[in-house]
Amino acid sequence: MLPLIIAIQEAPKIQTALTSIRIELEAMYEKDQQGRLEIHRATDEALSKGKDRFCPEIVALWEKQNLIDAENVQKLVKIVKQFGWPKLSEVGEKGSEAAFLILQHADLKLQIECLPMFRKMAESREAELSDLALLEDRVLVRQGKKQLYGTQLKSMAGVKEMLIEPIEDEENVDKRRAKMGMGPLAKYLKGFGIEYKGPSATAPNQSPNRTQPQAAGPVTSDR
């Protein structure tokens, strides 16, 4: 009987804490997305003027965004240490999406550390399966491996078009995407101006072998 009484007494405190976390996550979401929207607009403008994706103006915007990302990551780590991974049912869609995006824009070490926790949340529908696919792909690409769902693209200096990072078992990529609640790869890539015609070793938008020299730049997806 005593544990039940304690639980009833603590319920308002827990709800207040969750509300506070949701509000903080939503504010972090705005900072994350506003900066990236500015970068995307500036990049489109630069490309329209014949400039490179890595021109000084764009690099400066990314440096500014990296500082925002670092601040958001620190806040997320603190939340996770105190309360565990923010659940969709507790912080809402925007709060849950914010937690994912901040992790997606964190360093590889933290992504690897949180991936099992995030996978568990997604499997229990406390996070989006499509977000899990994006995170898994990003970790794989950062580890120099082939991605599973085709979500990761790359910018390279001197190349106007986005390049698709190599995909494992590309013939079955749409089957894997469907299991994660994602549409066909061709439709996804069309949003980046890429006309995807299926697996091909000579595809014009295929990223070069990762052992070849590459220009540094942000790995990109739809997030």
FIKOLZA-1660 file (N, C-alpha, C; in steps of 0.1 Angstrom, whole numbers, plus 5000, padded with zeros to 4 digits):
% residues 223
   i   px   py   pz ch aa at
   1 5008 4988 5000  A  M  N
   1 5000 5000 5000  A  M CA
   1 5009 5013 5000  A  M  C
   2 5020 5012 5008  A  L  N
   2 5029 5024 5009  A  L CA
   2 5035 5028 4995  A  L  C
   3 5040 5018 4987  A  P  N
   3 5045 5022 4974  A  P CA
   3 5035 5029 4965  A  P  C
   4 5022 5025 4966  A  L  N
   4 5012 5031 4958  A  L CA
   4 5010 5045 4963  A  L  C
   5 5010 5048 4976  A  I  N
   5 5008 5061 4981  A  I CA
   5 5019 5070 4976  A  I  C
   6 5031 5065 4977  A  I  N
   6 5043 5073 4973  A  I CA
   6 5042 5076 4958  A  I  C
   7 5038 5066 4950  A  A  N
   7 5037 5068 4936  A  A CA
   7 5027 5079 4933  A  A  C
   8 5015 5079 4940  A  I  N
   8 5005 5089 4938  A  I CA
   8 5010 5103 4942  A  I  C
   9 5018 5104 4952  A  Q  N
   9 5024 5116 4957  A  Q CA
   9 5034 5122 4947  A  Q  C
  10 5042 5113 4941  A  E  N
  10 5052 5117 4932  A  E CA
  10 5048 5120 4918  A  E  C
  11 5036 5115 4914  A  A  N
  11 5031 5117 4900  A  A CA
  11 5031 5131 4896  A  A  C
  12 5026 5141 4904  A  P  N
  12 5026 5155 4899  A  P CA
  12 5040 5160 4896  A  P  C
  13 5050 5156 4905  A  K  N
  13 5064 5160 4903  A  K CA
  13 5069 5155 4890  A  K  C
  14 5066 5142 4887  A  I  N
  14 5071 5136 4875  A  I CA
  14 5065 5143 4862  A  I  C
  15 5052 5146 4863  A  Q  N
  15 5046 5153 4852  A  Q CA
  15 5051 5166 4850  A  Q  C
  16 5054 5173 4860  A  T  N
  16 5060 5187 4859  A  T CA
  16 5074 5186 4853  A  T  C
  17 5082 5176 4857  A  A  N
  17 5095 5174 4851  A  A CA
  17 5094 5171 4836  A  A  C
  18 5085 5162 4832  A  L  N
  18 5083 5159 4818  A  L CA
  18 5078 5171 4810  A  L  C
  19 5070 5179 4815  A  T  N
  19 5066 5191 4808  A  T CA
  19 5077 5200 4806  A  T  C
  20 5086 5202 4816  A  S  N
  20 5098 5210 4815  A  S CA
  20 5107 5205 4805  A  S  C
  21 5109 5191 4804  A  I  N
  21 5118 5185 4794  A  I CA
  21 5112 5187 4780  A  I  C
  22 5099 5186 4779  A  R  N
  22 5093 5188 4766  A  R CA
  22 5095 5202 4761  A  R  C
  23 5093 5212 4769  A  I  N
  23 5095 5226 4765  A  I CA
  23 5109 5228 4761  A  I  C
  24 5118 5223 4769  A  E  N
  24 5133 5225 4766  A  E CA
  24 5136 5218 4753  A  E  C
  25 5131 5206 4750  A  L  N
  25 5134 5199 4738  A  L CA
  25 5128 5207 4726  A  L  C
  26 5116 5212 4727  A  E  N
  26 5110 5220 4716  A  E CA
  26 5118 5232 4713  A  E  C
  27 5124 5239 4723  A  A  N
  27 5132 5250 4721  A  A CA
  27 5145 5246 4714  A  A  C
  28 5150 5235 4718  A  M  N
  28 5162 5230 4711  A  M CA
  28 5160 5226 4697  A  M  C
  29 5148 5221 4694  A  Y  N
  29 5144 5218 4680  A  Y CA
  29 5144 5230 4671  A  Y  C
  30 5139 5241 4676  A  E  N
  30 5138 5254 4669  A  E CA
  30 5152 5258 4665  A  E  C
  31 5161 5258 4675  A  K  N
  31 5175 5262 4672  A  K CA
  31 5182 5253 4662  A  K  C
  32 5179 5240 4663  A  D  N
  32 5185 5231 4654  A  D CA
  32 5180 5233 4640  A  D  C
  33 5167 5235 4638  A  Q  N
  33 5162 5236 4624  A  Q CA
  33 5163 5249 4618  A  Q  C
  34 5162 5260 4626  A  Q  N
  34 5163 5274 4621  A  Q CA
  34 5177 5276 4614  A  Q  C
  35 5187 5271 4621  A  G  N
  35 5200 5273 4616  A  G CA
  35 5202 5265 4603  A  G  C
  36 5197 5253 4602  A  R  N
  36 5199 5245 4591  A  R CA
  36 5191 5250 4579  A  R  C
  37 5179 5256 4582  A  L  N
  37 5171 5262 4571  A  L CA
  37 5179 5274 4565  A  L  C
  38 5185 5282 4574  A  E  N
  38 5193 5293 4569  A  E CA
  38 5204 5288 4560  A  E  C
  39 5211 5277 4564  A  I  N
  39 5222 5271 4556  A  I CA
  39 5217 5266 4543  A  I  C
  40 5206 5260 4543  A  H  N
  40 5200 5254 4530  A  H CA
  40 5197 5265 4520  A  H  C
  41 5191 5276 4526  A  R  N
  41 5187 5288 4517  A  R CA
  41 5200 5294 4512  A  R  C
  42 5210 5296 4520  A  A  N
  42 5222 5302 4516  A  A CA
  42 5230 5294 4506  A  A  C
  43 5229 5280 4508  A  T  N
  43 5235 5271 4498  A  T CA
  43 5229 5272 4485  A  T  C
  44 5216 5272 4484  A  D  N
  44 5208 5273 4472  A  D CA
  44 5212 5286 4465  A  D  C
  45 5213 5297 4472  A  E  N
  45 5216 5310 4466  A  E CA
  45 5231 5310 4461  A  E  C
  46 5240 5304 4469  A  A  N
  46 5254 5303 4464  A  A CA
  46 5255 5295 4451  A  A  C
  47 5248 5283 4451  A  L  N
  47 5249 5275 4439  A  L CA
  47 5243 5282 4427  A  L  C
  48 5232 5290 4429  A  S  N
  48 5226 5297 4418  A  S CA
  48 5235 5308 4412  A  S  C
  49 5245 5312 4420  A  K  N
  49 5255 5322 4416  A  K CA
  49 5268 5315 4411  A  K  C
  50 5268 5302 4410  A  G  N
  50 5279 5295 4405  A  G CA
  50 5290 5293 4416  A  G  C
  51 5287 5295 4428  A  K  N
  51 5296 5293 4439  A  K CA
  51 5296 5278 4443  A  K  C
  52 5306 5275 4452  A  D  N
  52 5307 5261 4457  A  D CA
  52 5300 5260 4470  A  D  C
  53 5296 5247 4473  A  R  N
  53 5289 5244 4486  A  R CA
  53 5298 5247 4498  A  R  C
  54 5311 5249 4496  A  F  N
  54 5321 5251 4506  A  F CA
  54 5327 5265 4505  A  F  C
  55 5319 5274 4500  A  C  N
  55 5324 5288 4499  A  C CA
  55 5325 5294 4513  A  C  C
  56 5332 5304 4516  A  P  N
  56 5334 5309 4529  A  P CA
  56 5321 5313 4536  A  P  C
  57 5311 5318 4529  A  E  N
  57 5299 5321 4536  A  E CA
  57 5292 5309 4542  A  E  C
  58 5292 5298 4534  A  I  N
  58 5285 5286 4539  A  I CA
  58 5293 5280 4550  A  I  C
  59 5306 5280 4549  A  V  N
  59 5314 5274 4560  A  V CA
  59 5312 5282 4573  A  V  C
  60 5311 5295 4572  A  A  N
  60 5309 5303 4584  A  A CA
  60 5295 5300 4590  A  A  C
  61 5285 5297 4582  A  L  N
  61 5272 5293 4588  A  L CA
  61 5273 5280 4595  A  L  C
  62 5280 5270 4589  A  W  N
  62 5282 5257 4595  A  W CA
  62 5289 5258 4608  A  W  C
  63 5299 5267 4609  A  E  N
  63 5307 5268 4621  A  E CA
  63 5298 5274 4632  A  E  C
  64 5289 5283 4628  A  K  N
  64 5279 5288 4638  A  K CA
  64 5270 5278 4642  A  K  C
  65 5265 5269 4633  A  Q  N
  65 5256 5259 4636  A  Q CA
  65 5262 5248 4645  A  Q  C
  66 5275 5245 4643  A  N  N
  66 5282 5235 4651  A  N CA
  66 5282 5239 4666  A  N  C
  67 5283 5252 4668  A  L  N
  67 5283 5257 4682  A  L CA
  67 5269 5254 4688  A  L  C
  68 5259 5257 4681  A  I  N
  68 5245 5254 4685  A  I CA
  68 5243 5240 4688  A  I  C
  69 5248 5231 4679  A  D  N
  69 5246 5217 4680  A  D CA
  69 5253 5212 4693  A  D  C
  70 5265 5217 4696  A  A  N
  70 5273 5213 4707  A  A CA
  70 5265 5217 4720  A  A  C
  71 5259 5228 4720  A  E  N
  71 5251 5232 4732  A  E CA
  71 5239 5223 4734  A  E  C
  72 5232 5220 4723  A  N  N
  72 5221 5212 4723  A  N CA
  72 5224 5198 4728  A  N  C
  73 5236 5193 4723  A  V  N
  73 5240 5179 4727  A  V CA
  73 5243 5179 4742  A  V  C
  74 5249 5189 4748  A  Q  N
  74 5251 5189 4762  A  Q CA
  74 5238 5189 4770  A  Q  C
  75 5228 5196 4766  A  K  N
  75 5215 5196 4772  A  K CA
  75 5209 5182 4771  A  K  C
  76 5209 5176 4759  A  L  N
  76 5203 5163 4757  A  L CA
  76 5210 5152 4766  A  L  C
  77 5223 5152 4767  A  V  N
  77 5230 5143 4775  A  V CA
  77 5226 5144 4790  A  V  C
  78 5224 5156 4794  A  K  N
  78 5220 5159 4808  A  K CA
  78 5206 5153 4810  A  K  C
  79 5197 5155 4801  A  I  N
  79 5183 5149 4801  A  I CA
  79 5184 5134 4802  A  I  C
  80 5191 5128 4793  A  V  N
  80 5192 5113 4792  A  V CA
  80 5198 5107 4805  A  V  C
  81 5208 5114 4811  A  K  N
  81 5214 5109 4823  A  K CA
  81 5204 5109 4835  A  K  C
  82 5195 5119 4835  A  Q  N
  82 5186 5121 4846  A  Q CA
  82 5173 5113 4844  A  Q  C
  83 5168 5112 4832  A  F  N
  83 5155 5106 4829  A  F CA
  83 5155 5095 4819  A  F  C
  84 5166 5092 4813  A  G  N
  84 5166 5082 4802  A  G CA
  84 5162 5089 4789  A  G  C
  85 5161 5081 4779  A  W  N
  85 5157 5087 4766  A  W CA
  85 5143 5092 4766  A  W  C
  86 5141 5104 4761  A  P  N
  86 5127 5110 4760  A  P CA
  86 5118 5102 4752  A  P  C
  87 5107 5097 4758  A  K  N
  87 5097 5089 4751  A  K CA
  87 5087 5097 4744  A  K  C
  88 5083 5092 4732  A  L  N
  88 5073 5099 4724  A  L CA
  88 5060 5101 4732  A  L  C
  89 5056 5091 4740  A  S  N
  89 5044 5092 4748  A  S CA
  89 5045 5102 4759  A  S  C
  90 5057 5106 4763  A  E  N
  90 5059 5115 4774  A  E CA
  90 5062 5130 4770  A  E  C
  91 5069 5131 4759  A  V  N
  91 5074 5145 4755  A  V CA
  91 5067 5149 4741  A  V  C
  92 5059 5141 4736  A  G  N
  92 5052 5145 4723  A  G CA
  92 5060 5143 4711  A  G  C
  93 5054 5145 4699  A  E  N
  93 5061 5143 4687  A  E CA
  93 5072 5152 4685  A  E  C
  94 5070 5165 4687  A  K  N
  94 5081 5175 4685  A  K CA
  94 5092 5173 4695  A  K  C
  95 5089 5170 4707  A  G  N
  95 5100 5167 4717  A  G CA
  95 5108 5155 4713  A  G  C
  96 5101 5145 4709  A  S  N
  96 5108 5132 4705  A  S CA
  96 5116 5134 4693  A  S  C
  97 5111 5142 4683  A  E  N
  97 5119 5145 4671  A  E CA
  97 5131 5153 4674  A  E  C
  98 5129 5163 4683  A  A  N
  98 5141 5171 4687  A  A CA
  98 5152 5163 4693  A  A  C
  99 5149 5153 4702  A  A  N
  99 5159 5144 4708  A  A CA
  99 5166 5137 4697  A  A  C
 100 5159 5131 4687  A  F  N
 100 5165 5124 4676  A  F CA
 100 5174 5133 4668  A  F  C
 101 5169 5145 4664  A  L  N
 101 5177 5154 4656  A  L CA
 101 5190 5158 4663  A  L  C
 102 5189 5161 4675  A  I  N
 102 5201 5165 4683  A  I CA
 102 5211 5153 4683  A  I  C
 103 5207 5141 4685  A  L  N
 103 5216 5130 4685  A  L CA
 103 5221 5128 4670  A  L  C
 104 5213 5130 4660  A  Q  N
 104 5217 5128 4647  A  Q CA
 104 5228 5138 4643  A  Q  C
 105 5228 5149 4650  A  H  N
 105 5238 5159 4647  A  H CA
 105 5250 5159 4657  A  H  C
 106 5250 5149 4666  A  A  N
 106 5261 5148 4676  A  A CA
 106 5273 5141 4670  A  A  C
 107 5283 5139 4678  A  D  N
 107 5295 5132 4673  A  D CA
 107 5292 5117 4673  A  D  C
 108 5301 5109 4666  A  L  N
 108 5299 5095 4665  A  L CA
 108 5299 5087 4678  A  L  C
 109 5308 5091 4687  A  K  N
 109 5309 5084 4700  A  K CA
 109 5295 5084 4707  A  K  C
 110 5289 5096 4708  A  L  N
 110 5276 5096 4714  A  L CA
 110 5265 5089 4707  A  L  C
 111 5266 5089 4694  A  Q  N
 111 5256 5082 4685  A  Q CA
 111 5257 5067 4688  A  Q  C
 112 5269 5062 4688  A  I  N
 112 5271 5048 4691  A  I CA
 112 5266 5044 4705  A  I  C
 113 5269 5053 4714  A  E  N
 113 5265 5050 4728  A  E CA
 113 5250 5050 4730  A  E  C
 114 5243 5059 4723  A  C  N
 114 5228 5060 4724  A  C CA
 114 5220 5051 4714  A  C  C
 115 5227 5045 4704  A  L  N
 115 5220 5038 4694  A  L CA
 115 5212 5026 4700  A  L  C
 116 5217 5018 4709  A  P  N
 116 5209 5007 4714  A  P CA
 116 5197 5012 4722  A  P  C
 117 5198 5022 4729  A  M  N
 117 5187 5028 4736  A  M CA
 117 5177 5033 4727  A  M  C
 118 5181 5040 4716  A  F  N
 118 5172 5046 4706  A  F CA
 118 5165 5035 4699  A  F  C
 119 5172 5024 4696  A  R  N
 119 5166 5012 4688  A  R CA
 119 5155 5006 4697  A  R  C
 120 5158 5005 4710  A  K  N
 120 5147 4999 4719  A  K CA
 120 5135 5008 4719  A  K  C
 121 5137 5022 4719  A  M  N
 121 5126 5031 4719  A  M CA
 121 5118 5029 4706  A  M  C
 122 5125 5028 4695  A  A  N
 122 5118 5027 4682  A  A CA
 122 5110 5014 4681  A  A  C
 123 5116 5003 4686  A  E  N
 123 5109 4990 4685  A  E CA
 123 5097 4990 4694  A  E  C
 124 5097 4998 4704  A  S  N
 124 5085 4999 4713  A  S CA
 124 5076 5011 4709  A  S  C
 125 5078 5017 4697  A  R  N
 125 5071 5028 4692  A  R CA
 125 5071 5040 4701  A  R  C
 126 5082 5042 4708  A  E  N
 126 5084 5054 4716  A  E CA
 126 5094 5063 4709  A  E  C
 127 5097 5059 4696  A  A  N
 127 5105 5068 4687  A  A CA
 127 5101 5063 4673  A  A  C
 128 5104 5071 4663  A  E  N
 128 5100 5067 4649  A  E CA
 128 5110 5057 4643  A  E  C
 129 5105 5047 4637  A  L  N
 129 5114 5037 4630  A  L CA
 129 5122 5044 4619  A  L  C
 130 5116 5053 4612  A  S  N
 130 5123 5060 4601  A  S CA
 130 5135 5068 4607  A  S  C
 131 5133 5073 4619  A  D  N
 131 5144 5080 4625  A  D CA
 131 5155 5071 4629  A  D  C
 132 5152 5059 4633  A  L  N
 132 5161 5048 4636  A  L CA
 132 5169 5045 4624  A  L  C
 133 5163 5044 4612  A  A  N
 133 5170 5041 4600  A  A CA
 133 5180 5052 4596  A  A  C
 134 5176 5065 4598  A  L  N
 134 5185 5076 4596  A  L CA
 134 5197 5075 4605  A  L  C
 135 5195 5072 4618  A  L  N
 135 5206 5071 4627  A  L CA
 135 5215 5060 4624  A  L  C
 136 5209 5048 4621  A  E  N
 136 5218 5036 4618  A  E CA
 136 5226 5039 4606  A  E  C
 137 5220 5045 4595  A  D  N
 137 5228 5048 4583  A  D CA
 137 5239 5058 4586  A  D  C
 138 5236 5068 4594  A  R  N
 138 5247 5078 4597  A  R CA
 138 5258 5072 4605  A  R  C
 139 5255 5063 4614  A  V  N
 139 5266 5057 4622  A  V CA
 139 5274 5048 4613  A  V  C
 140 5268 5040 4604  A  L  N
 140 5275 5032 4595  A  L CA
 140 5284 5040 4586  A  L  C
 141 5279 5050 4580  A  V  N
 141 5287 5058 4571  A  V CA
 141 5299 5065 4578  A  V  C
 142 5296 5069 4590  A  R  N
 142 5307 5075 4597  A  R CA
 142 5318 5065 4601  A  R  C
 143 5314 5053 4602  A  Q  N
 143 5324 5042 4605  A  Q CA
 143 5330 5037 4592  A  Q  C
 144 5327 5043 4581  A  G  N
 144 5333 5039 4568  A  G CA
 144 5327 5027 4562  A  G  C
 145 5315 5023 4566  A  K  N
 145 5307 5012 4561  A  K CA
 145 5296 5016 4552  A  K  C
 146 5290 5006 4545  A  K  N
 146 5279 5009 4536  A  K CA
 146 5266 5011 4544  A  K  C
 147 5258 5020 4540  A  Q  N
 147 5245 5022 4547  A  Q CA
 147 5235 5012 4543  A  Q  C
 148 5224 5012 4550  A  L  N
 148 5213 5002 4548  A  L CA
 148 5201 5007 4541  A  L  C
 149 5198 5020 4543  A  Y  N
 149 5185 5026 4538  A  Y CA
 149 5187 5037 4528  A  Y  C
 150 5199 5041 4524  A  G  N
 150 5201 5051 4514  A  G CA
 150 5198 5065 4518  A  G  C
 151 5198 5068 4532  A  T  N
 151 5194 5081 4536  A  T CA
 151 5205 5091 4536  A  T  C
 152 5218 5086 4535  A  Q  N
 152 5229 5095 4537  A  Q CA
 152 5235 5099 4523  A  Q  C
 153 5236 5112 4521  A  L  N
 153 5242 5118 4509  A  L CA
 153 5255 5126 4514  A  L  C
 154 5263 5130 4504  A  K  N
 154 5275 5137 4507  A  K CA
 154 5277 5149 4497  A  K  C
 155 5282 5160 4503  A  S  N
 155 5286 5171 4495  A  S CA
 155 5301 5170 4492  A  S  C
 156 5305 5174 4481  A  M  N
 156 5320 5174 4478  A  M CA
 156 5323 5187 4471  A  M  C
 157 5335 5192 4474  A  A  N
 157 5339 5205 4468  A  A CA
 157 5341 5203 4453  A  A  C
 158 5335 5213 4446  A  G  N
 158 5336 5212 4432  A  G CA
 158 5326 5204 4425  A  G  C
 159 5317 5198 4433  A  V  N
 159 5306 5189 4427  A  V CA
 159 5293 5196 4431  A  V  C
 160 5285 5200 4421  A  K  N
 160 5272 5207 4424  A  K CA
 160 5262 5197 4430  A  K  C
 161 5261 5185 4424  A  E  N
 161 5251 5176 4428  A  E CA
 161 5255 5169 4441  A  E  C
 162 5245 5164 4449  A  M  N
 162 5247 5156 4460  A  M CA
 162 5251 5142 4456  A  M  C
 163 5259 5135 4464  A  L  N
 163 5263 5121 4460  A  L CA
 163 5257 5112 4470  A  L  C
 164 5253 5100 4466  A  I  N
 164 5247 5090 4474  A  I CA
 164 5259 5081 4480  A  I  C
 165 5259 5080 4493  A  E  N
 165 5268 5071 4500  A  E CA
 165 5265 5057 4496  A  E  C
 166 5276 5048 4495  A  P  N
 166 5274 5034 4491  A  P CA
 166 5263 5027 4500  A  P  C
 167 5255 5019 4493  A  I  N
 167 5244 5012 4500  A  I CA
 167 5247 4996 4500  A  I  C
 168 5246 4990 4511  A  E  N
 168 5247 4976 4513  A  E CA
 168 5235 4969 4506  A  E  C
 169 5238 4958 4498  A  D  N
 169 5227 4951 4492  A  D CA
 169 5216 4960 4486  A  D  C
 170 5221 4969 4477  A  E  N
 170 5212 4980 4472  A  E CA
 170 5200 4974 4465  A  E  C
 171 5200 4962 4459  A  E  N
 171 5189 4957 4452  A  E CA
 171 5177 4955 4462  A  E  C
 172 5179 4954 4474  A  N  N
 172 5168 4952 4484  A  N CA
 172 5166 4964 4493  A  N  C
 173 5171 4975 4489  A  V  N
 173 5170 4987 4498  A  V CA
 173 5156 4991 4501  A  V  C
 174 5147 4991 4490  A  D  N
 174 5134 4995 4492  A  D CA
 174 5126 4986 4501  A  D  C
 175 5130 4973 4502  A  K  N
 175 5123 4964 4511  A  K CA
 175 5126 4967 4525  A  K  C
 176 5139 4971 4528  A  R  N
 176 5143 4975 4541  A  R CA
 176 5137 4988 4545  A  R  C
 177 5136 4997 4535  A  R  N
 177 5129 5010 4538  A  R CA
 177 5115 5008 4542  A  R  C
 178 5108 4999 4535  A  A  N
 178 5094 4997 4537  A  A CA
 178 5091 4992 4551  A  A  C
 179 5100 4984 4556  A  K  N
 179 5099 4978 4570  A  K CA
 179 5101 4989 4580  A  K  C
 180 5107 5000 4577  A  M  N
 180 5109 5011 4586  A  M CA
 180 5099 5022 4584  A  M  C
 181 5089 5019 4576  A  G  N
 181 5078 5029 4573  A  G CA
 181 5083 5040 4563  A  G  C
 182 5092 5037 4555  A  M  N
 182 5098 5047 4546  A  M CA
 182 5094 5044 4531  A  M  C
 183 5092 5055 4523  A  G  N
 183 5089 5053 4509  A  G CA
 183 5101 5048 4501  A  G  C
 184 5099 5046 4488  A  P  N
 184 5109 5042 4479  A  P CA
 184 5121 5051 4479  A  P  C
 185 5133 5046 4477  A  L  N
 185 5145 5054 4476  A  L CA
 185 5145 5064 4465  A  L  C
 186 5139 5061 4454  A  A  N
 186 5139 5070 4442  A  A CA
 186 5131 5082 4446  A  A  C
 187 5120 5081 4453  A  K  N
 187 5112 5092 4457  A  K CA
 187 5119 5101 4467  A  K  C
 188 5126 5095 4476  A  Y  N
 188 5134 5102 4486  A  Y CA
 188 5145 5110 4480  A  Y  C
 189 5152 5104 4470  A  L  N
 189 5163 5111 4464  A  L CA
 189 5159 5122 4454  A  L  C
 190 5147 5120 4449  A  K  N
 190 5142 5131 4440  A  K CA
 190 5141 5144 4447  A  K  C
 191 5138 5144 4461  A  G  N
 191 5138 5156 4468  A  G CA
 191 5151 5163 4469  A  G  C
 192 5162 5156 4465  A  F  N
 192 5175 5162 4465  A  F CA
 192 5180 5165 4451  A  F  C
 193 5170 5163 4441  A  G  N
 193 5174 5166 4427  A  G CA
 193 5181 5154 4421  A  G  C
 194 5180 5143 4427  A  I  N
 194 5188 5131 4421  A  I CA
 194 5178 5122 4415  A  I  C
 195 5180 5118 4402  A  E  N
 195 5172 5109 4395  A  E CA
 195 5177 5095 4397  A  E  C
 196 5172 5088 4406  A  Y  N
 196 5177 5074 4409  A  Y CA
 196 5171 5064 4400  A  Y  C
 197 5179 5056 4394  A  K  N
 197 5175 5046 4384  A  K CA
 197 5178 5032 4389  A  K  C
 198 5181 5030 4401  A  G  N
 198 5184 5017 4407  A  G CA
 198 5199 5015 4408  A  G  C
 199 5202 5003 4414  A  P  N
 199 5217 5000 4416  A  P CA
 199 5225 5000 4403  A  P  C
 200 5236 5007 4404  A  S  N
 200 5245 5007 4393  A  S CA
 200 5259 5012 4397  A  S  C
 201 5269 5005 4394  A  A  N
 201 5283 5008 4398  A  A CA
 201 5287 5021 4391  A  A  C
 202 5281 5025 4380  A  T  N
 202 5285 5037 4373  A  T CA
 202 5275 5048 4374  A  T  C
 203 5266 5047 4384  A  A  N
 203 5256 5058 4386  A  A CA
 203 5263 5071 4388  A  A  C
 204 5258 5082 4381  A  P  N
 204 5265 5095 4382  A  P CA
 204 5265 5101 4396  A  P  C
 205 5255 5097 4404  A  N  N
 205 5255 5103 4418  A  N CA
 205 5260 5093 4428  A  N  C
 206 5267 5083 4424  A  Q  N
 206 5273 5074 4434  A  Q CA
 206 5285 5080 4440  A  Q  C
 207 5286 5080 4454  A  S  N
 207 5297 5085 4460  A  S CA
 207 5309 5077 4457  A  S  C
 208 5321 5083 4455  A  P  N
 208 5333 5074 4453  A  P CA
 208 5337 5066 4465  A  P  C
 209 5345 5055 4462  A  N  N
 209 5349 5046 4472  A  N CA
 209 5355 5055 4484  A  N  C
 210 5351 5051 4496  A  R  N
 210 5355 5059 4508  A  R CA
 210 5370 5059 4511  A  R  C
 211 5377 5050 4504  A  T  N
 211 5392 5050 4506  A  T CA
 211 5398 5061 4497  A  T  C
 212 5391 5067 4488  A  Q  N
 212 5396 5078 4480  A  Q CA
 212 5396 5091 4487  A  Q  C
 213 5405 5101 4484  A  P  N
 213 5404 5114 4491  A  P CA
 213 5391 5121 4488  A  P  C
 214 5385 5127 4499  A  Q  N
 214 5373 5134 4498  A  Q CA
 214 5374 5147 4505  A  Q  C
 215 5366 5156 4500  A  A  N
 215 5366 5169 4506  A  A CA
 215 5357 5168 4519  A  A  C
 216 5362 5175 4529  A  A  N
 216 5355 5175 4542  A  A CA
 216 5341 5183 4540  A  A  C
 217 5331 5178 4547  A  G  N
 217 5318 5185 4547  A  G CA
 217 5308 5177 4554  A  G  C
 218 5297 5183 4557  A  P  N
 218 5286 5177 4565  A  P CA
 218 5279 5166 4557  A  P  C
 219 5278 5154 4564  A  V  N
 219 5270 5143 4558  A  V CA
 219 5255 5148 4559  A  V  C
 220 5248 5146 4548  A  T  N
 220 5235 5152 4547  A  T CA
 220 5224 5141 4545  A  T  C
 221 5212 5144 4550  A  S  N
 221 5201 5136 4548  A  S CA
 221 5189 5145 4548  A  S  C
 222 5177 5140 4549  A  D  N
 222 5165 5149 4549  A  D CA
 222 5164 5156 4563  A  D  C
 223 5173 5154 4572  A  R  N
 223 5171 5160 4585  A  R CA
 223 5183 5170 4587  A  R  C
% end
